[in-house]
Amino acid sequence: MKSGKTFIMAFALSALAAPSLASAAARDEAQIRALETKFAAAASAKDVGAIMQVYAPGESLFVFDVGVPRQHVGAADYRKDWSDFLATFSGPITFEVKDLAVSGDGTIAYGHSVQRVTGKDLKGLPFEFVVRVTDVYRKTNGKWLIVQEHVSVPIDMSTNKPDMMSKP
């Protein structure tokens, strides 16, 4: 009988804790979504400093990007990649994060999205492409940051060319 009471007590305590766990997960997801919104606004503003605020500082950042080189290790390396990329546009750009899905456990999370950029190239011609992005986020001192990112485009296997306007 004593073990039955212990189980009932433990079950009751876990049921009381469940709403706080759910609300913590909802807060974490909201914070990550806000981080991605901040990122899209910074990219649209072509503000490399603000873009880099969503990424882990120092050497703890690792990114596979669509351009060469295939990987970037550290925030300084990735900052240069962003500067080089934004320099390929004349005038304003629009950067969108769509279809964001996020999952996590309180200290580590991952998300995937489709990101679209539009603008004009250096010759003034319209430029648009869509990439797939998977991010790994780490919560440190109460703040979520991207610690790993993988950016890709699908390849049309019949032509061996990237599909820069991919659709599901």
PyMOL commands that set and color helices and strands:
alter all, ss='L'
color gray80, all
select helices_A, chain A and resi 2-44+48-52+58-60+75-86
alter helices_A, ss='H'
color red, helices_A
select strands_A, chain A and resi 62-64+71-73+89-104+108-121+126-140+143-152+155-156+161-162
alter strands_A, ss='S'
color yellow, strands_A
deselect
rebuild
show_as cartoon
